[in-house]
Amino acid sequence: MVNEKLSFLKNIADYYAEKVTLYGETPKGVDWNGFESQHLRFEQLIKVIQSKDSVSINDLGCGYGAFYDFISEKYSSVHYCGFDVSDAMISSAKERFINKSNVRFIREDKPDQIANYTIASGIFNVRLDCSDDIWIKHIEDTLRVMDRYSSQGFAFNCLTAYSDKEKMKKHLYYANPSDLFDFCKSSFSRNVALLHDYDLYEFTILVRK
């Protein structure tokens, strides 16, 4: 299973390297449609945060660091660390924020430190040729890691199984929101929220400790 995981993570890293090479530091460079939907997505994720002024964030699948751009406008003090399996993404992010002392970027699939919150936007969407069973286990294992490295809570999003069938793509994974809500509720906290009302073909789950 370890070798299998390394294999599909490499394939996913290559997939995103191609995207950022083609489209640069834009939403399309991380396989999103545009800035408006990216902003709407981020608005859902930050609902997990209960801090008022200062916050520390682990961002899994950070891409070129777009979430830092977003959250730094919301909070007066942000300590941010982005993690990504793509060398191209991490190189791009480091170059963008080279003068930011409160920002770190690391090529890794899991955090190396505990933060107040861990965020994951889009990392469960592109499964390429992985089977459902392998991908579901990957999601659950990753959520356990997010819980372990978060002192106050974590949030993530997934494409929804309620998407229009004719628009669904084979290389993407469409999760059952009820299943992941139940998994988070039974595994991590009594305080879990499922957001599925913001006009995208996806949902967001918030877990507060």
C-alpha positions, 0 to 999 in steps of 0.5 A: 500500500505504501508503494501504491500511495507513492505511485499515485501521489507522483502521478497526481504531482505530475498532473498538477505540474502540467497544469501550473506550467500551462496556466501559471499562478491562476485558479486554472493552474490548480485545476479550478475554473476561475477566481470567483469560484475559488473565492467562494470555496475559500469562504466556506473553508474559513468558516471553521476558524473561530479565532478573531485576530491571530491564526496559524494554518496548515494548508494541504495541497497549497498549490501556489499559495492562493489560500494565503492571499485570501486569509491574509486579508481576513486576519491581522496575524497569520502564521501559514505553512503550505504543503504540496506533493508537486515540486512545481507548485512549491517552487512557484509558491516560494517564489511568490512569498520569498519575503514573507517571514510568516510563510513556509512552503514544503514539498510533502503530503502531510504537515510537519507541525501542529497549527490551529487549523488545517485546510485542504481545498481540492486535494480529494478531487483528482484520483486519476485511475485509482479505484474507489476503495483505494481513494476512500482509504486515502481520504480517511487516512488524510483526514486522520492526519489533518485531525492530528495536526490541528489543535482547534479544527480542520476543513476540507472540500470534495466534489459531490456525488450529487453532481449531474451525471453527464458532467462527471469525469472519470479521473475525478472522485465524487464523494458521498457527503453523508458518508464523510459527515458520518466518518468525521462525526464518529471519528473526530468531534461532536462539532461537525458541519456539512455545507452543501448550499453554495452553488458549486458541485461540491461540499465542504465539511468543517470539524471543530474541536 
